[in-house]
Amino acid sequence: MPKPAILCVDDETVILNSLKIQLKKEFGNAYLYEVAESADEALEIIEELKQDQTDILVIVSDWLMPGIKGDEFLIKVHEKYPNIIKVMLTGQADESAIQRVKEQANLYACLHKPWDNQVLVNTIKNGLEKP
């Protein structure tokens, strides 16, 4: 059985690298760490992981990305995979987008950039522990 995955989605490579390093440092080899630079790429990765029977436990997504914005992406994911824990990490989301994703995608948390490393880690840990 493959390890469960955490997927990070952001159009800025430096943020993806930072997230991946931070998560690996905290959780070690407990999870697969996948990254995508767009919602479209993330949707492809989700399908590939599901074909490999890999559970995706958490998605951390930016809001402002080219193409599909983070709120639309998380709502799409929720429609197909409602049990994935969804965290939005943003510097620019408007309140209506945040509210929409809370209502339509069961958003677990919204953190603002620049984020506090410990707050992000605790948010993910708490999300993973919820029943």
Secondary structure by P-SEA (a helix, b strand, c coil): ccccbbbbbcccaaaaaaaaaaaaaaccccbbbbbbccaaaaaaaaaaaaaacccccbbbbbcccccccaaaaaaaaaacccccbbbbbbccccaaaaaaaaacccccccccccccaaaaaaaaaaaaacc
